[in-house]
Each structure stands twice: as structure tokens, then as C-alpha cells.
């Protein structure tokens, strides 16, 4: 093609290229002014791309579309050329590179477009060889007298599509002006979906790395301080022992040397190791840089600023994501980080190995790397907690036959007759019928559980300190020391609200400064948030109350209909079914509350993404915490507390009597409630949902695409490009759901651990699966997320600390008020005649004369046990019927209550003090890391001092040369002639004046 045949026109910043610019733009290139500068590569595809140079360096031009129409290649010629050439998809590694096979794809923008009914855009790719090029005939631009081929019923939809097209054109033009290089591809296996490939050239990467203050490795290397003596021998032994459980990746090997890192600067490029420019900025860093440009690049066609987030929200683009490094399975797959992660991390076969955290960070970024590092530390710390919990449980099993209170309850010779559990339909019953419940209660309600509660409080404090130290090690290793998050760019929704506010004031002819949203603007949203949260909490309480009514009514119904042998299992049946109902409701409301929390946060219109995330986390955690723990709080602290006494019971709706605890206490029921909810939530919600829902969504998307896909044979056999494969993956929705399920689990492990010592064990087993499940999801099921720099886990750390402090208080109350630990101690040291627990059960039971029943509440069948009952027993500390103040609270009750409150105060303050002592005695920053950070600072000062000295020497040499030159100029008239007639140079020979 001759240069004369191409008409070049300079493109304005936001020139509308016509309503069919997207669909009819295959032969259009951005070219530099001097066409001779464009390399002529064999097999290089230049059609349909923006071959861009930075706007400030060279002018940007566009080929006139009509000139391409005149070239006149037809479909047969282009097919012949295509068949003779080598596979172009292999040259670009199936979408990982531009069509030239050299420029790496750093980011992908996806959009939907509509083809005309005549199918005017049959193909979108063109091949440019020495011999010719493939192209398709372009439609003339609108306004040229050509009738558009579209139905009468589609003008409004087409208008909307044209508007989106215009916005895309302007936005992509602005990206080109920012220095990015773009290439468009609409010839894909996904019908009606186009892709814009983005590449950041070297100068753009350097510029943005300097703006973002990215720390990059310099040429300077230094030795990492190694341990000596005994510690070195211990470390070597540990390394040999743990070698089989270390992942086989280069990043996980212990390092002895480290490169000095420094924020990148274009003026100091000589400090950095630029021997391999292609790998200096890895794929994670490149995609981060491009995403920053996409966020701040605006599209002003609609009279307001729109970044990539707004364009995605308005449907101008349907997706934006960086590419995965390649395939992770299949034959002849080239080695890449994704494949390595799949083999050494995202596989259930390596569940026993450490995680390759450095490789995770290299591929996904620091924020995701910190999540998996935290999850690994948490899972690791659950191992000692699980071992101690198993020992406590085994102690309960070993001593159950020696427990005197449960032996007394099971001894049928005691012949203790208990009062009815419900009015009229329930009859008297023997205490020995609750023998199994009493024995099972001892497994969890024994002196060892008190020790375990103290241990778990200290464990939580140690875990937090251990994580802080681990976090500092990662910050040093990942060059995040000194990293501070800068003020983020305002969210698109915030800017839209500010614009709306400013337009309203402009309409009222008020001149105002730069607008911002105040509390008055947000007051309706705050009011809605307050009312919404109160309503949701009230809804949770109402559901728990409904389950209580179910338990009471079901227990009464089963007591009527059940056989005498089945009545003993009524309590277990009611408890189990009620807990399952609670579990189903919790799982359902969890999903609802997550959506409501997001909606409530959106109407607040937070300014930055960080503010949005923190507010969302707070609301979601509050609602889900209340949802998960309200049924457990009821059983632990309210059930059996407001029952009343025989003859004077407390009723709900004048017909339902409040339910009582079992003779062995409510701790066993609390254990059942906690175990079923914890295990069910982890199994169903965390695992089945995480596996099943993404696979189901992926299958639905696959079926939709299969229906929409063309049945063309060539397209059917063609291998998908990398960006097409990634488009079919599930988009990344953030780490909030992952953290949330672990924080709720942390609450189960710490808050009520006194009632369920096996909770850490079940959490450990779940987390071993959870780590690999999450890893597999990130590597194989999700699009690659944009890498985000972070030096800590953010607000989640404060939530963990809050739960740890709350756990101390709750366990103190569980031990004092829910278990029988304090009543046993009071009886043992105040009332026992022989210093043993004999007679404890009788001491906790009060007597009631059956003649004092209210009218209509006595049992219908008082002779069910075979004898007439005069006195029945119930669990409470009250005066006997033969006392002057019959049925009043006895002094024993006040003695036990005083002991319970005293225990709460002592336990809480003692454990809090011990936790704070652990916090104080363990330094947040490991000593060796502190030394290394100091060493880095000293070395960096040395590097700059040497550089400064070098500059001074250079200036000194320049001054000397300048003076010599001046001397030469001053003495030039007196230069002596040599015998050959030549001048003697003053630089070569000394000259005497």
C-alpha cells in the first residue's frame, strides 16, 4: 500500500467516529506521523488495533475509513492468505499477547455490541503480510446518504447502543492519550461480545510506578542476618524435619541475600536492575498500573466525569479484568505461575503442606496474600487448641463414672419424683429417667472446662500477637515497610451525587465552591440505616421467639401422644429439631442480611472504596453476628431463668409455659445447639455453597453461550483466546465473604468454648479443607483479581480483638450461670457434711406440695407412676412448703448468686490481665526484622552518599576541564610553532608564558 493512498486525519480527544464505529472499525489503526517508523513484521497483525504512541511524543492520526474501502480485498483473497500463513493465535500465545506476538496484554475491557441484520461485520481480525492483508468492506459513516438496515421497532435501543459506543470511543481515545496501547478483537467465539486488549509500554510503566511510589529491587544486594550457635542448629533441624511439608516453589526457599528496594524513580533508573525490562515489572504490577490509569481516565461525553467503575456500572463495558498467566491443566501447557499454584497450593493432595505465600502474593497481590497468610496462621494456631480441647473432652469421658452428682441422678434407689414439665398433659416423672443427659453433661461440664476457658482466652491473645509478628515479617519480605495508603480516588457514585448537588445549586443560581456531601445530605440514608438495622435485629429476635414457641408446643404435643418409653426422648427430639430449624433460618438470613448490608452501605454513598468496605463490613458483621449467636445466647443465658415455680409458672400468651432446663443443666443443650449450628454452617454454607454455586453459575453461563454461539465450523474448532476463557469465569467479589465466615467461626471457637471443647478441632478440620477450597476457587474458578497493596488485614484485626475480649466475659458468665460449677463449689465448701459431693443433687432441688397447684394445671393422670404423689421436686433454691415463707427464695440462692458474681469479676479481671501481659511481653516486631529494617536504611543512605560523592567528583572534573579550556583560550595567540609549522596544543604540552 502506498503512503499516498492513505488519507490521515488527526483525531480529536473525543471525536465521535459514527454510530457504527465499533462494529465497522476493523481496518482502522492509530499510526505515527512518520509511517517509515512502523516496523514491518512478517505475520504481524496490525489491522483492528490501536498501535499507539504517547500523545505527548507523537501526533495521533487515524486512517480515513473510505480509503480502506478502496483497497478492494474480497473475502476469498483474504481466506487464501489466511490459510497460507501460520497460525496467528499461536504467535500471540492465544490471547496473552497482541497480534504482533511481542506486546503483552496487561488488561482486558469487555463490551457487548449488536451486529446489523445484514451481518456487515463478518470478521474482526485481519492479517498484514508482505504480500497483502485481509479486510472486510466497511459500512459508510452515517450521514453519507446510506440507509441503515434496522427494524422499525429498534430505534430507541439502537440510540442507547450508539451512546455507549460513543462513550467507549472517547474513553479509549483518552486511554491512548494517556500512553496505553489498545487492540480490539470482535472475532470471538462469544457472539456479540468484543474485547479491547490493553498494553502498557515501558515509559508508561516507569511513569506510573513513580507516581504510585512502588518499591522496586535495586542492584544493591546485602546479606540477611543469620542465626548462630544453638539457634542455627535448631533451625537446621526444624528445616530438615519440615522439608517434606514445604511446597516445591522457588519463592518459598529460605533466602540468605536480599535486594535493597527503593521507590522507583525515572531519574534514578541507574540504581535499579534493568537487565531484563520484560520481567522488571511482573504481570501483577503491570495490571495494577493499568487499573490505576483506567480509574482516573475520564469520559466526559455525558457532561460528567466517568471512570472505568462508572462505565462498568452503566453497562458501557460489561467487564474489566487482568488475564491469568495461562492454562493450569492439559497437555503441552507451558510452565506458568498459575499452573504451579494449582499443583502446589490449590490441590487437596497437598493439604498437609505449607502454603506458598510468596508465590500467592506474587500472583494475586499483597491483600489476597495477607488473607491466606492470616488463614494459615489461624489454622496453625488451632492445632494446640484442638489438642487441649481433646484432652479436656477425654478427661470428661474418663471421669464420668466417678462423678457423684450424675451417679446420684442415675441411682433409681433415690426414687426422686419430679414435678410435671407441662400443665395437665404432662405427669410426674422419675429423675433417673434423665440419667443419659446428666452423664453426657459431665463430658463438657467438669472442672477441666474452666481451665480450658482460661487457656483459650490466653490462646486468643497469643494468636493476635503471633499474627502481628508474622505480618511484620511479610511486610519486610514484600517491601511494604513504610508503605502508607494515600487518599483514594472518590467512588463514581459519590462523584455522581456531588454533581447532582452542584447542578441543583446551579439551577438556583447559587455560586458555590467545590461541593461535597455533608451529614445533612446523608441524613435520610443514616436514618434508613438505623431503622433497617433495628428492624433486622428485631426480625432475628422474633424468629428465635417463634422457635421457642415451637419447642414449647411441640414438647407438649409429644408428651400427649408419645408412649411412656418415648417420653424420655421428647427433650432431645425437640432440641434437635429446633436447632435444625435455627440452622436453616440462619443460613437463609445470612444471605439476605449480606444483600441488605450492601444496599444500606450503597445509599450512604461513602466517598472512597476503603470507606465503603469498612462500613459494609461493620453492618454485615453486626447483622450476621446477631443472626448466628442469638439462639445460642438464648440457651446459654435465658432459658430456664424466668420459669417461675410449680403453682406459679410464667406463661406466654396465657397458655404456653416457659421451658425449663434439663435436670443436669442447660450446658448440654447449649453444646448441642453450638455443635449443630457450627458444623452445619461450615458444611452447608461455607463448603457446599462455595463449591456448588460457582459451578452452577459457570454451567448456566456455558449453556447460555452455547445457545448464542454460531455453529460455523471454523469458529467451532478454533481454540479460545485467553481473554475469552477468563471472561467465562466468575468475577472476583472481594474478600469480605471469606473473612466473614472465618470471623464467625472464630467466635464459635472462643465465645462459648466452655460448653464445647471440641470446637477448635472441628474448626481445624474445616480450615484444612477451606484453605485448599479457597485456593482452588481463586486459581480455577475466578477471574484474576486486580492486585491491591496492603500492609495489614484492616478492620478485621479490630473485630478479632473485640471478639477475643468479649469471649472472656461470655465464658465467665457461661461457667458461672450456665454450668453447675459454682453451685458445686458452694456446696462442697459450705454445705457438705463429709467434704464430698454426696447429697449435691438433693441440695439443688426444692419441694412442692401437689395440693398447691393452680386450678386446671394439675396432671390429668396423677397415678401414672403407680402411686399417689404428695410432694414433687423441682430445680431451684426455694423454701419448702412446710416453712413459714413457703416457696420464697432461700438464702442458699443468694449465697450461690454471690459466688457466681464474684467468680465473674475475678475470672474476667484475671484473664484480661494475663492476656494484656501476653500482649505486652511479646514484641510486635521481631528483633531480627527490626535489625534488618535498620540495616536497609543504613545501606540506602550509603548508596545515596556514594552517588552524591560521584556527582561531586564529576562536577570537580568538569570544573578542571573548563579551567583548562579557558587557559587554552587565553594563551592561544602565544602558541609556538613547531619545526613542522604546526601549533602546539596546550592540552598536550605545557606552555611557558
Beta strands, then each sheet from edge to edge (+ up, - down):
strand 1: 8-10
strand 2: 30-31
strand 3: 49-50
strand 4: 61-63
strand 5: 107-112
strand 6: 180-185
strand 7: 193-200
strand 8: 215-223
strand 9: 257-263
strand 10: 319-321
strand 11: 417-418
strand 12: 429-430
strand 13: 644-645
strand 14: 648-649
strand 15: 651-652
strand 16: 656-657
strand 17: 845-849
strand 18: 871-875
sheet 1: 1+ 4- 2+
sheet 2: 3+ 6- 7+ 5- 10+
sheet 3: 8+ 9-
sheet 4: 11+ 12-
sheet 5: 13+ 14-
sheet 6: 15+ 16-
sheet 7: 17+ 18-
end
